[in-house]
Amino acid sequence: MISIGFYTSVIEPHVQKIGKLTILKWVAYFSEIVVSSQIFGEIYDKIRFRIGKKTYCFAYGNANKCNFGVQMSFIGLLVSMYSLTLSVFLKYSNLPPIMKWGELELCAFRLGLWLVTGYRLDSWFKSKFIRKYKTSQSRPRDKLEKIQRMEKLIGPSVRKVSKMFSYTIFSLILSIGILCKEKWENYKEIKNEKKENN
């Protein structure tokens, strides 16, 4: 009973004031931040690793390709964090024009960034392993042992990164859908206000 009273007296008025679509949008942004931070951390900590002064990247071919993944995922993470904070601040305060970026444009930028990054990393992974462990090589037992070692070393991390990419893209598509719906609702409100004034 207390929880129901708390919801109706405190939470529900705030939800109505902010708007259900805005809250859904913030949840989508937040989930994108969580997932993209997982991608960044997994590539930086597990897939790319140092031994002495040398950096190795067994999954994608060389350290530069891993660094590409780290840098792109970090940019995506920063832009998604900016999108969430921008959306929250626009709701409660006035920001200088230089800080006001279109939310839809930021979502489109992030979607393009993640699609390109995911595609590049996936194609590098496939081409590296097809080239290295192709069927025409001799000594199939040695090849099988190498594949098993690689599976233990980087298999779970590569699969996790691939899964997180699909979650990130899903979050972005959801965000874009919510933003389009929000814009349509705002357009209808403005149209109705004009009709009432006339």
C-alpha distance (Angstrom), angle and dihedral (degrees) to the residues before:
residue distance angle dihedral
M1 . . .
I2 3.81 . .
S3 3.81 91.1 .
I4 3.84 91.3 50.1
G5 3.82 90.4 49.1
F6 3.82 90.8 48.3
Y7 3.81 90.7 50.0
T8 3.82 95.0 49.3
S9 3.81 95.5 42.7
V10 3.82 102.0 38.4
I11 3.81 114.8 12.5
E12 3.83 102.0 36.7
P13 3.85 95.8 54.4
H14 3.83 90.2 50.6
V15 3.81 91.6 47.8
Q16 3.82 90.4 51.2
K17 3.81 91.3 46.5
I18 3.81 94.7 49.5
G19 3.80 95.8 36.4
K20 3.80 130.4 -120.3
L21 3.81 92.9 -109.4
T22 3.82 91.6 54.0
I23 3.81 91.6 50.3
L24 3.83 90.5 48.6
K25 3.81 89.0 49.9
W26 3.83 91.4 51.3
V27 3.82 90.4 49.3
A28 3.84 89.9 51.3
Y29 3.83 90.8 48.6
F30 3.81 91.5 48.0
S31 3.81 92.8 49.0
E32 3.82 88.7 50.3
I33 3.82 90.2 52.7
V34 3.82 91.4 51.0
V35 3.81 93.7 47.6
S36 3.83 96.2 43.6
S37 3.81 90.3 49.5
Q38 3.84 87.0 54.9
I39 3.82 90.1 53.9
F40 3.81 92.2 48.2
G41 3.81 93.0 46.7
E42 3.79 95.1 45.5
I43 3.82 94.4 51.3
Y44 3.82 93.4 41.2
D45 3.82 97.6 45.1
K46 3.81 107.6 26.1
I47 3.82 111.9 21.2
R48 3.80 97.6 37.8
F49 3.79 112.9 49.2
R50 3.79 140.6 165.9
I51 3.79 129.7 -129.8
G52 3.78 108.1 -174.3
K53 3.80 107.6 -45.6
K54 3.80 95.4 -24.0
T55 3.81 124.8 93.0
Y56 3.81 118.2 -148.2
C57 3.78 131.8 -163.5
F58 3.80 109.9 -177.7
A59 3.80 94.1 170.8
Y60 3.81 100.9 59.9
G61 3.81 104.8 22.9
N62 3.80 107.4 -100.5
A63 3.81 142.4 14.4
N64 3.83 93.4 -98.6
K65 3.80 90.7 62.1
C66 3.79 91.3 50.1
N67 3.81 89.4 47.5
F68 3.82 88.5 52.8
G69 3.82 89.1 54.7
V70 3.81 91.8 47.2
Q71 3.82 93.9 48.6
M72 3.81 96.1 44.7
S73 3.81 93.4 46.3
F74 3.82 90.1 48.1
I75 3.83 90.8 51.5
G76 3.82 89.6 48.5
L77 3.81 90.4 49.5
L78 3.82 92.7 49.6
V79 3.81 93.3 48.0
S80 3.82 92.1 48.4
M81 3.83 90.4 50.0
Y82 3.81 89.3 49.2
S83 3.82 90.7 49.3
L84 3.81 92.2 53.8
T85 3.81 95.2 45.9
L86 3.83 91.1 44.4
S87 3.81 91.4 51.7
V88 3.83 92.5 48.7
F89 3.82 94.3 45.4
L90 3.82 92.8 47.4
K91 3.80 88.0 57.0
Y92 3.81 94.4 54.0
S93 3.82 108.9 24.3
N94 3.79 145.7 22.0
L95 3.78 115.1 -100.2
P96 3.82 127.8 -161.4
P97 3.83 113.2 -97.1
I98 3.82 92.1 -112.2
M99 3.82 89.7 64.4
K100 3.80 95.7 47.8
W101 3.79 108.4 97.5
G102 3.80 122.4 168.1
E103 3.80 110.1 -98.4
L104 3.81 92.4 -145.8
E105 3.82 91.2 51.7
L106 3.83 90.9 49.4
C107 3.82 90.0 50.5
A108 3.82 91.3 49.2
F109 3.83 90.1 49.3
R110 3.82 91.7 50.8
L111 3.80 92.6 45.9
G112 3.81 90.8 53.0
L113 3.81 91.4 45.6
W114 3.82 93.9 51.0
L115 3.82 94.3 43.5
V116 3.82 92.5 51.4
T117 3.83 93.7 43.1
G118 3.81 93.9 46.6
Y119 3.80 92.6 46.8
R120 3.83 93.5 47.9
L121 3.82 94.9 47.9
D122 3.81 92.4 45.5
S123 3.82 92.9 48.9
W124 3.85 91.7 47.4
F125 3.80 90.4 50.4
K126 3.81 93.5 49.3
S127 3.82 95.7 43.5
K128 3.81 92.0 48.0
F129 3.80 94.5 52.2
I130 3.81 95.4 39.7
R131 3.82 89.3 51.8
K132 3.80 95.8 43.2
Y133 3.80 100.0 41.6
K134 3.80 102.8 30.5
T135 3.81 117.4 154.5
S136 3.82 95.1 -114.3
Q137 3.81 92.0 69.1
S138 3.79 118.4 106.6
R139 3.83 125.0 -119.6
P140 3.81 100.7 44.0
R141 3.83 92.8 -172.0
D142 3.83 91.7 58.8
K143 3.80 89.2 46.8
L144 3.82 90.9 51.2
E145 3.82 91.5 49.5
K146 3.83 90.8 50.4
I147 3.81 91.2 50.2
Q148 3.82 90.5 49.5
R149 3.83 90.9 50.1
M150 3.79 91.2 49.4
E151 3.81 90.4 47.4
K152 3.82 90.2 55.2
L153 3.81 92.9 43.6
I154 3.82 103.6 44.7
G155 3.83 108.0 -2.7
P156 3.84 98.7 97.7
S157 3.83 92.3 44.5
V158 3.81 94.4 49.4
R159 3.82 91.0 48.6
K160 3.81 91.0 47.6
V161 3.83 92.0 51.0
S162 3.82 90.8 48.9
K163 3.83 91.4 49.4
M164 3.82 92.2 46.7
F165 3.83 90.4 51.6
S166 3.81 90.2 57.7
Y167 3.84 90.8 47.5
T168 3.82 90.6 50.1
I169 3.80 92.6 50.7
F170 3.82 90.3 47.4
S171 3.85 90.1 51.7
L172 3.81 90.3 50.1
I173 3.81 94.2 48.7
L174 3.82 88.2 49.2
S175 3.84 90.3 49.7
I176 3.82 91.7 49.8
G177 3.82 90.6 49.4
I178 3.82 91.4 50.2
L179 3.82 91.7 47.2
C180 3.81 91.6 51.0
K181 3.81 90.4 48.9
E182 3.83 90.1 47.7
K183 3.82 91.7 50.6
W184 3.81 90.7 48.6
E185 3.84 91.3 50.7
N186 3.82 90.6 49.2
Y187 3.81 90.9 48.5
K188 3.83 91.0 51.6
E189 3.83 91.2 48.8
I190 3.83 92.0 51.2
K191 3.82 90.4 47.0
N192 3.82 91.9 50.8
E193 3.82 91.3 47.9
K194 3.82 90.5 52.6
K195 3.81 90.6 50.2
E196 3.81 91.5 50.3
N197 3.82 92.0 48.6
N198 3.79 92.0 49.9
